[in-house]
């Protein structure tokens, strides 16, 4: 279901972005403009934003909008209609589209089926193979890997426990992997591990199986079953279960973290692997195989539904062929803030300035710290910052996209912009 564009009451309460999150952030120099908490009226805000953009000297643009204004909420626009490379701001569209499609509470299900059924003489013995069927879950793997990388986890150990709880003590056949929810195209760019409909530990593990994450997942399940006392005679391989079989009740399954948690992992640390997996999973929601091409089309379709044009080339933003304007990123943010069912999960998926993820060390000691949530984007010569600030009890959406930029200078301008917005008094 695509996101409705009708404006509803904002679900996040005033001040929600400024919820206390413990930090030892260093304060800005007392008395400096950077550390100022002085309220800014509309004219002063526009002057400060214009000065920040002028100081950056890049081919940049900005768009700022009061989502709770009684009339026209546009506060500032400068070179805001020109499409630019968004870098990781691309993730804002992918996560919004997935959230609109599945909802924040949805979970992906990795399932196990017994091919050949249970032995008629002994219900504890699987006569044939066990087939593990992927659901495009980027979090599937071991708890140890997830803890080491500070990620949410869909634990293979829990899936093995559920198989054992179903009464299975021995498997005469093999552990087969069905990754056919996605196509067989594994490549997602030079900096990403292979993608699979049944991935395991972000596709990093595997040795000889590194090009086939689904085989690593099957191997991981076999090992986890052994630890649960379930003996497996055969090796691992691939399977492609028929649709009728997939409609039947699985022997066991394990649910992923919620979609709200998956998009948070995508946006807070800017996880490129999660973004590309979720792009393909979005394409698989219509019953067709998940492909990057179809995923990009679904994201573009979603963007149009919120009056935000976008040329999408990938999910992570690593491609320099993505194009969107600050105005259209802003329109996306405004639409998501007004979407009653999904606004809280979406806003909460962005890192808090000065506290979390890619902005943990930015905007500290300014009015933006603790009051703004923003998604960064960085490539060579490209810098972006877009998100929300709490200001005077209103939620302000903003987007800054800077190309042909000195990244350090661009970030200083962006931080200045966010700090000024957080000082705005409607």
C-alpha positions as semicolon CSV with decimal commas, in nm:
position;residue;x (nm);y (nm);z (nm)
1;X;0,000;0,000;0,000
2;X;0,153;0,330;-0,106
3;X;0,164;0,626;0,131
4;X;-0,136;0,858;0,115
5;X;-0,048;1,217;0,050
6;X;-0,333;1,358;0,256
7;X;-0,204;1,551;0,555
8;X;-0,292;1,402;0,893
9;X;-0,212;1,510;1,245
10;X;0,159;1,478;1,322
11;X;0,206;1,169;1,536
12;X;0,519;1,280;1,717
13;X;0,459;1,503;2,016
14;X;0,635;1,842;2,037
15;X;0,981;1,799;2,182
16;X;0,998;1,428;2,092
17;X;1,322;1,478;1,902
18;X;1,480;1,634;2,209
19;X;1,427;1,332;2,436
20;X;1,714;1,293;2,680
21;X;1,991;1,065;2,556
22;X;2,296;1,054;2,782
23;X;2,613;1,199;2,634
24;X;2,947;1,347;2,727
25;X;2,952;1,572;2,423
26;X;3,193;1,861;2,443
27;X;3,021;2,198;2,454
28;X;3,087;2,470;2,200
29;X;3,281;2,772;2,322
30;X;3,064;2,975;2,557
31;X;2,937;3,292;2,399
32;X;3,007;3,182;2,043
33;X;2,740;3,193;1,773
34;X;2,776;2,817;1,743
35;X;2,670;2,774;2,105
36;X;2,392;3,033;2,091
37;X;2,045;2,934;2,207
38;X;1,894;3,272;2,120
39;X;1,561;3,234;1,942
40;X;1,544;3,335;1,576
41;X;1,242;3,482;1,402
42;X;1,162;3,400;1,041
43;X;1,364;3,687;0,892
44;X;1,666;3,617;1,113
45;X;1,647;3,247;1,032
46;X;1,645;3,314;0,659
47;X;1,942;3,546;0,694
48;X;2,140;3,288;0,890
49;X;2,059;3,007;0,644
50;X;2,152;3,223;0,347
51;X;2,481;3,319;0,509
52;X;2,563;2,954;0,584
53;X;2,502;2,850;0,223
54;X;2,706;3,143;0,090
55;X;2,998;3,050;0,316
56;X;2,999;2,693;0,181
57;X;3,072;2,807;-0,179
58;X;2,971;2,468;-0,328
59;X;2,700;2,390;-0,582
60;X;2,454;2,341;-0,299
61;X;2,091;2,402;-0,226
62;X;1,860;2,393;0,074
63;X;1,488;2,368;0,149
64;X;1,331;2,421;0,495
65;X;0,965;2,372;0,586
66;X;0,756;2,403;0,903
67;X;0,543;2,086;0,904
68;X;0,300;2,234;1,157
69;X;0,247;2,582;1,015
70;X;-0,114;2,690;0,985
71;X;-0,050;2,841;0,640
72;X;0,235;2,806;0,395
73;X;0,509;2,634;0,589
74;X;0,798;2,721;0,356
75;X;1,067;2,892;0,559
76;X;1,359;2,894;0,319
77;X;1,455;2,779;-0,030
78;X;1,780;2,843;-0,215
79;X;1,872;2,655;-0,534
80;X;1,630;2,393;-0,405
81;X;1,482;2,266;-0,733
82;X;1,799;2,148;-0,907
83;X;1,851;1,769;-0,892
84;X;2,177;1,667;-0,728
85;X;2,359;1,352;-0,617
86;X;2,210;1,270;-0,274
87;X;2,470;1,013;-0,159
88;X;2,327;0,829;0,143
89;X;2,023;1,058;0,155
90;X;1,899;0,802;-0,098
91;X;1,830;0,577;0,201
92;X;1,558;0,819;0,312
93;X;1,348;0,716;0,012
94;X;1,415;0,342;0,036
95;X;1,328;0,321;0,404
96;X;1,018;0,538;0,362
97;X;0,893;0,323;0,074
98;X;0,947;-0,001;0,268
99;X;0,780;0,142;0,577
100;X;0,480;0,255;0,371
101;X;0,457;-0,089;0,208
102;X;0,492;-0,315;0,512
103;X;0,426;-0,098;0,818
104;X;0,652;-0,048;1,122
105;X;0,548;-0,364;1,309
106;X;0,595;-0,610;1,020
107;X;0,865;-0,876;1,044
108;X;1,036;-1,086;0,777
109;X;1,008;-1,462;0,822
110;X;1,291;-1,709;0,755
111;X;1,126;-2,051;0,734
112;X;1,225;-2,418;0,738
113;X;1,035;-2,692;0,555
114;X;1,080;-3,068;0,572
115;X;1,105;-3,198;0,215
116;X;0,993;-3,558;0,214
117;X;0,816;-3,510;0,544
118;X;0,879;-3,684;0,872
119;X;0,961;-4,056;0,877
120;X;0,633;-4,243;0,915
121;X;0,781;-4,475;1,174
122;X;0,962;-4,214;1,378
123;X;0,819;-3,863;1,397
124;X;1,154;-3,730;1,517
125;X;1,333;-3,818;1,190
126;X;1,312;-3,613;0,869
127;X;1,317;-3,866;0,585
128;X;1,446;-3,619;0,327
129;X;1,596;-3,270;0,335
130;X;1,539;-2,962;0,542
131;X;1,494;-2,651;0,327
132;X;1,564;-2,308;0,473
133;X;1,375;-2,040;0,281
134;X;1,493;-1,680;0,292
135;X;1,268;-1,376;0,313
136;X;1,528;-1,116;0,217
137;X;1,612;-1,051;0,583
138;X;1,936;-0,848;0,612
139;X;1,965;-0,927;0,985
140;X;1,977;-1,310;0,962
141;X;2,290;-1,462;1,113
142;X;2,454;-1,524;1,448
143;X;2,405;-1,328;1,766
144;X;2,781;-1,304;1,799
145;X;2,816;-1,124;1,465
146;X;2,529;-0,888;1,547
147;X;2,679;-0,795;1,884
148;X;3,022;-0,735;1,731
149;X;2,869;-0,497;1,476
150;X;2,605;-0,345;1,705
151;X;2,322;-0,460;1,480
152;X;1,974;-0,606;1,537
153;X;1,973;-0,982;1,481
154;X;1,754;-1,259;1,348
155;X;1,940;-1,544;1,516
156;X;2,002;-1,871;1,338
157;X;2,029;-2,030;1,684
158;X;1,664;-1,941;1,747
159;X;1,561;-2,099;1,418
160;X;1,751;-2,417;1,513
161;X;1,583;-2,417;1,853
162;X;1,244;-2,395;1,684
163;X;1,329;-2,688;1,455
164;X;1,430;-2,894;1,758
165;X;1,113;-2,783;1,941
166;X;0,911;-2,925;1,650
167;X;1,044;-3,267;1,757
168;X;1,321;-3,316;1,500
169;X;1,618;-3,516;1,625
170;X;1,770;-3,639;1,299
171;X;1,773;-3,541;0,930
172;X;1,849;-3,817;0,681
173;X;1,904;-3,577;0,395
174;X;2,072;-3,238;0,350
175;X;2,020;-2,876;0,451
176;X;1,914;-2,694;0,135
177;X;1,888;-2,319;0,086
178;X;1,609;-2,145;-0,107
179;X;1,701;-1,783;-0,182
180;X;1,461;-1,741;-0,473
181;X;1,271;-1,449;-0,324
182;X;1,551;-1,250;-0,495
183;X;1,706;-1,293;-0,836
184;X;2,054;-1,446;-0,872
185;X;2,229;-1,112;-0,931
186;X;2,465;-1,079;-0,636
187;X;2,656;-0,762;-0,724
188;X;2,561;-0,437;-0,557
189;X;2,873;-0,228;-0,605
190;X;3,244;-0,253;-0,533
191;X;3,211;-0,183;-0,160
192;X;2,930;-0,426;-0,074
193;X;2,919;-0,797;0,001
194;X;2,701;-1,016;-0,224
195;X;2,324;-0,988;-0,189
196;X;2,101;-1,292;-0,153
197;X;1,740;-1,361;-0,061
198;X;1,891;-1,575;0,215
199;X;2,188;-1,384;0,349
200;X;2,396;-1,458;0,658
201;X;2,602;-1,222;0,873
202;X;2,573;-0,941;0,616
203;X;2,728;-1,169;0,352
204;X;3,074;-1,134;0,509
205;X;3,133;-1,491;0,624
206;X;3,174;-1,801;0,418
207;X;3,519;-1,874;0,277
208;X;3,456;-2,078;-0,038
209;X;3,085;-1,993;-0,017
210;X;3,141;-1,615;-0,010
211;X;2,974;-1,571;-0,350
212;X;2,671;-1,772;-0,235
213;X;2,549;-1,635;0,098
214;X;2,256;-1,879;0,100
215;X;2,497;-2,172;0,126
216;X;2,665;-2,000;0,420
217;X;2,320;-1,967;0,581
218;X;2,249;-2,339;0,525
219;X;2,585;-2,424;0,676
220;X;2,508;-2,195;0,970
221;X;2,177;-2,370;1,031
222;X;2,342;-2,711;1,016
223;X;2,596;-2,604;1,277
224;X;2,325;-2,453;1,499
225;X;2,118;-2,774;1,472
226;X;2,417;-2,981;1,576
227;X;2,453;-2,766;1,888
228;X;2,086;-2,841;1,960
229;X;2,147;-3,213;1,933
230;X;1,989;-3,253;1,590
231;X;2,200;-3,477;1,363
232;X;2,216;-3,403;0,990
233;X;2,355;-3,670;0,758
234;X;2,395;-3,477;0,434
235;X;2,578;-3,163;0,324
236;X;2,438;-2,827;0,214
237;X;2,300;-2,729;-0,126
238;X;2,035;-2,522;-0,301
239;X;1,663;-2,573;-0,349
240;X;1,374;-2,399;-0,522
241;X;1,050;-2,493;-0,352
242;X;0,730;-2,471;-0,553
243;X;0,475;-2,204;-0,467
244;X;0,232;-2,465;-0,333
245;X;0,492;-2,591;-0,089
246;X;0,566;-2,238;0,031
247;X;0,198;-2,181;0,103
248;X;0,196;-2,474;0,345
249;X;0,277;-2,446;0,715
250;X;0,655;-2,451;0,773
251;X;0,817;-2,689;1,016
252;X;0,971;-2,390;1,194
253;X;1,040;-2,021;1,139
254;X;1,213;-1,722;1,294
255;X;1,099;-1,360;1,272
256;X;1,325;-1,066;1,202
257;X;1,333;-0,750;1,411
258;X;1,048;-0,517;1,316
259;X;1,063;-0,310;1,000
260;X;1,100;-0,008;1,230
261;X;1,422;-0,163;1,368
262;X;1,550;-0,262;1,024
263;X;1,512;0,090;0,885
264;X;1,672;0,234;1,198
265;X;1,976;0,013;1,138
266;X;1,976;0,136;0,778
267;X;1,965;0,508;0,863
268;X;2,143;0,559;1,196
269;X;2,484;0,411;1,100
270;X;2,407;0,441;0,726
271;X;2,425;0,067;0,665
272;X;2,471;0,018;0,290
273;X;2,414;-0,359;0,301
274;X;2,080;-0,322;0,479
275;X;1,974;-0,053;0,232
276;X;2,043;-0,270;-0,074
277;X;1,875;-0,574;0,082
278;X;1,565;-0,375;0,173
279;X;1,553;-0,228;-0,179
280;X;1,530;-0,577;-0,327
281;X;1,286;-0,687;-0,056
282;X;1,060;-0,396;-0,148
283;X;1,056;-0,526;-0,506
284;X;0,952;-0,872;-0,382
285;X;0,635;-0,754;-0,207
286;X;0,421;-0,793;-0,520
287;X;0,491;-1,167;-0,546
288;X;0,766;-1,123;-0,804
289;X;1,137;-1,180;-0,747
290;X;1,322;-0,898;-0,580
291;X;1,555;-0,720;-0,821
292;X;1,744;-0,395;-0,787
293;X;1,586;-0,260;-1,107
294;X;1,233;-0,328;-0,985
295;X;1,324;-0,197;-0,639
296;X;1,437;0,131;-0,790
297;X;1,112;0,155;-0,985
298;X;0,910;0,096;-0,667
299;X;1,104;0,369;-0,486
300;X;1,049;0,613;-0,773
301;X;0,678;0,525;-0,774
302;X;0,658;0,591;-0,402
303;X;0,842;0,922;-0,441
304;X;0,589;1,033;-0,704
305;X;0,305;0,945;-0,465
306;X;0,434;1,209;-0,221
307;X;0,503;1,464;-0,497
308;X;0,879;1,409;-0,479
309;X;1,054;1,330;-0,806
310;X;1,356;1,099;-0,790
311;X;1,589;0,919;-1,031
312;X;1,695;0,607;-0,840
313;X;1,996;0,393;-0,930
314;X;2,047;0,201;-0,604
315;X;1,934;0,177;-0,243
316;X;2,248;0,278;-0,056
317;X;2,332;0,602;-0,234
318;X;2,677;0,481;-0,339
319;X;2,586;0,535;-0,704
320;X;2,654;0,878;-0,848
321;X;2,362;0,826;-1,089
322;X;2,098;0,894;-0,821
323;X;1,941;1,236;-0,863
324;X;1,698;1,434;-0,646
325;X;1,655;1,798;-0,545
326;X;1,656;1,935;-0,189
327;X;1,294;2,040;-0,243
328;X;1,191;1,684;-0,324
329;X;1,383;1,534;-0,033
330;X;1,204;1,791;0,181
331;X;0,865;1,697;0,038
332;X;0,934;1,335;0,128
333;X;1,019;1,437;0,485
334;X;0,706;1,650;0,517
335;X;0,487;1,368;0,385
336;X;0,637;1,116;0,627
337;X;0,596;1,355;0,920
338;X;0,227;1,385;0,835
339;X;0,171;1,011;0,787
340;X;-0,007;0,905;1,105
341;X;0,081;0,534;1,107
342;X;0,448;0,562;1,016
343;X;0,577;0,904;1,123
344;X;0,716;0,798;1,462
345;X;0,905;0,498;1,324
346;X;1,042;0,701;1,034
347;X;1,159;0,999;1,237
348;X;1,304;0,770;1,503
349;X;1,506;0,589;1,234
350;X;1,725;0,898;1,190
351;X;2,021;0,958;1,425
352;X;2,006;1,230;1,690
353;X;2,251;1,517;1,634
354;X;2,548;1,503;1,869
355;X;2,441;1,166;2,007
356;X;2,404;0,882;1,756
357;X;2,535;0,720;1,441
358;X;2,679;0,935;1,164
359;X;2,601;1,261;1,348
360;X;2,729;1,149;1,689
361;X;3,025;1,388;1,666
362;X;2,849;1,672;1,487
363;X;2,653;1,975;1,612
364;X;2,765;1,914;1,970
365;X;2,718;2,211;2,197
366;X;2,470;2,376;1,958
367;X;2,094;2,410;1,967
368;X;2,078;2,119;1,719
369;X;2,223;1,870;1,969
370;X;1,941;1,651;2,094
371;X;1,685;1,853;1,898
372;X;1,757;1,743;1,541
373;X;1,751;1,404;1,371
374;X;1,928;1,398;1,037
375;X;2,057;1,162;0,768
376;X;2,402;1,231;0,633
377;X;2,535;1,158;0,285
378;X;2,896;1,158;0,174
379;X;3,079;1,077;-0,148
380;X;3,383;1,240;-0,303
381;X;3,277;1,600;-0,363
382;X;2,927;1,531;-0,230
383;X;2,780;1,609;0,111
384;X;2,419;1,601;0,228
385;X;2,225;1,646;0,549
386;X;1,847;1,616;0,566
387;X;1,602;1,552;0,846
388;X;1,399;1,716;1,120
389;X;1,455;1,967;1,399
390;X;1,231;2,049;1,695
391;X;1,198;2,426;1,717
392;X;0,951;2,617;1,931
393;X;0,724;2,314;1,960
394;X;0,713;2,261;1,582
395;X;0,881;1,994;1,372
396;X;1,084;2,153;1,093
397;X;1,185;1,944;0,791
398;X;1,501;2,044;0,605
399;X;1,727;1,920;0,328
400;X;2,070;2,037;0,218
401;X;2,239;1,874;-0,082
402;X;2,585;1,994;-0,182
403;X;2,774;1,879;-0,493
404;X;3,119;1,983;-0,619
405;X;3,185;2,048;-0,254
406;X;3,469;2,057;-0,009
407;X;3,313;1,802;0,225
408;X;3,451;1,956;0,545
409;X;3,329;2,303;0,450
410;X;2,993;2,161;0,346
411;X;2,950;1,988;0,680
412;X;3,029;2,308;0,867
413;X;2,760;2,487;0,666
414;X;2,510;2,205;0,724
415;X;2,574;2,203;1,098
416;X;2,530;2,579;1,106
417;X;2,201;2,543;0,918
418;X;2,068;2,274;1,155
419;X;2,170;2,476;1,462
420;X;1,990;2,782;1,325
421;X;1,675;2,584;1,249
422;X;1,672;2,445;1,603
423;X;1,673;2,807;1,730
424;X;1,372;2,906;1,521
425;X;1,071;3,039;1,710
426;X;0,747;3,010;1,506
